Amino acid sequence: MGRKTPPTIDRVGEVLGNSLKRLDLSYRLNEYGIWPIWDEVVGKTIAVNAQPEKIRNGTLFVKVTSSVWMQQLQFMKEMIAEKLNNRLNREVVKNIFFVVGRIDSPGPAETPSMAARPAIDEEPKIDEQFLESVSDPELRQAFKKLLKSYSRRRGQG
């Protein structure tokens, strides 16, 4: 009697990949890719005050610590969406919707000191220490313009 050859065993990755395609879950996995990269994309200061909550049909819902943060981030939502999509190598975030809510604070090693936090909860001012804490140059420049504009309007009012 001849030897039987064992059936071909598919690689686990191929099986999972085919299953994901069949179940159309690959896009959902791309959506959830936002959470691990959020803090790095927006920087620590923004991440302490804004965290993604959920994503539905291309709209990312982000919880922010105050209405001031909501207003300021509203002006930068297209830039944030673009940076997230670039990191994910596809258009996952089509819109960002901000809501005020409680954000669970990160561990002590990740929490910036009060001096490094922006002094914008009460009244935004150009705070160089805050601007330096925003690692992304484009976001830092956008915040700088926004804070200058706000300071000018506040001074006239």
Summary of the structure (lengths in Angstrom):
residues: 157
radius of gyration: 21.5
end to end distance: 96.4
largest distance: 96.8
contacts: 399
relative contact order: 0.14
helix: 51%
strand: 12%
